[in-house]
Amino acid sequence: MLNDRAFFAALLLALISTQAMADAASHAAAGKQLLKLVNADQIAGPWYGQVNQMFGQRFAETQAPESKKAVLERYQAKADATLDKAVGWDKLEPEMVKLYTKGFSEAELNELITFYKSALGQKVLKQMPALFAESMKMTQTKLEPVVPQINQLLEQMTKELAPKK
């Protein structure tokens, strides 16, 4: 009788564990699907662009002749490879899936997937980068006049915190 109970308890635990693993796998699959749909694999793209731009600017600053352009391209490729090791999609995806599955239930992820597959969702995906860029410009424009005031406050705080002599 005790062996039967132990067997059934172990079987029940195994079934629950299998279900939990299946649920986690399904949840992760929904996270992956959403990330693919919203082109999250391009999240690091701006970093690559900025780094390549830095190398291009340095190339221009050195006034290197056009015949040395291959040197620039070689170093840009090395920089891209370095970035790939740190922020390549193969490095980011597992952590992004964890982030999204932690933040959203599987049902919520599926709702988001349905939304982003819709005409409105597709429009949001297309419009969002431009809207975000314009929002940043607008905010920056509004912040520029207060930067001196913020710097002055920072200086005042620094003076107040400085040890008295």
Disulfide bonds with the S-S distance in Angstrom:
none
